[in-house]
Amino acid sequence: MRYTVLMNTFSEIIGQEIVVSHLQNALRTGGVSHAYILNGAKGSGRHMIARSFSAALLCENPRQEGDRIEPCGECLSCIQTAAGSNPDLITLEREKENSIGVGDIRRMRADVQIKPYSAEHKIYIIPDAEKMTPAAQNALLKTLEEPPSYAVILLLADGTGSFLPTIMSRCITLPLRPVPEKAVEDCLKERFGAKEDRARLCARFSGGSIGRAALLLENENFANLREKTILLLQKIEKTNAAQLASFAKETVTEEETRDLIDLILTWNRDLLVCRSTHSTENLIFTDEVQYIIEAAQTTSWQGLQAAAEAVFRARRRLFSNVNAELTLQMMLLEIRAAYRMTDMRAE
Ligand SMILES: [Zn+2]
C-alpha cells in the first residue's frame, strides 16, 4: 500500500479543517483530552489524523510550521512512530474480525496501567471502535472514568450509533467530513501522479474519500470496466441485443454493477453538460473530449434525458433485489433506444 510512504504530518491531511484545528489547539495549549472519537467513513483519513496527532504528542522536538505544530520527523520517537514500532503508541488488536470483545479491552486496560516507555503520553488507537460489544464498552468505561494522566485513547469509528451514551459523554467526538471532489482530484494528481482523466473520474467516484479514490486509482478491475463501458457507449446505437445481453451477463459482482451504473450516468452527464453549456470545462471524461463534443451534437436532448431516466430506473430496481442481469440488460436496451432518438424539433 502506498499509504506507508506517507509521513505522519498534519500538512498532509486534506480537508478536515475543523478536526485539525481542534487537535492543533489541544497540542498548542496542552489541553489534550483523554479520549477522542474520530468519526468518519472508511478512507476519510481517520488513521492518518490519529497517526499525525500521536506523532506530534510523542515527538521529542515538535516544531512550529506556520500556525501548525508538527512532529519533527527526525527524533527517535518520530522514527519509531513512522516504522509502527513506537512502544508508547499501541493499536488495539482484537481476537475476532467482526467484533471487539471484553477480553480485547481488558488486555488493553492492563497495559494502560503501565507507565509510558519514554514519552509523556501513552496513546491507544482502537480501529473499528463501533464494533465494541456493550460489555467491551463497559470495560472501557472504567478506564475512561479514571484514566491515568498520560493515557490518550483514540477511537476510530464509522458512525457512533452503537456507542453507549456513557461512552459518548466521556469522549470528544470529532466528525470527519467528505473531502470536496476537486481536492481529492488534486491530491491524486500531486501525490499519486495520476493523469487528469483518471484523477477526475476516481475523485468523482470516491464519495469524498481520499482512501477510496486511491484504491480506485490502483484498481485494475475499475480501469478495465471503465474502458469497456466507454467502448460500449460509443457504439451502443449499432450494438445488437445479443451483445448487450452478454455485456450485462459479464457484469457479475455487486461492486461492478454499481460502478457500471455510475460510469454510464457520468458519461451521460458529460454529454448533457457539453450539450447545454457548449463547453468542455467541467467534463469528467477529459480524455474523451473530442468524442463527447461530437456525440453531444448528434445525440438528441430527449434521448440524453431518457437515457438518464433509464439508468435511474435500473438503480431503483437493483435496490429492491430484482435480477441484476435482466435489469442491466433492459437498461442497456433502453439506453440504445434513447441514443437513437432524434430531436422532435430537429430539421
Ligand atoms: Zn520528533
Boltz pocket constraint, residues with backbone or C-beta under 6 A from the ligand:
constraints:
  - pocket:
      binder: B
      contacts: [[A, 55], [A, 58], [A, 59], [A, 60], [A, 61], [A, 62], [A, 71], [A, 72], [A, 73], [A, 74], [A, 75], [A, 76], [A, 77], [A, 78]]
      max_distance: 6.0
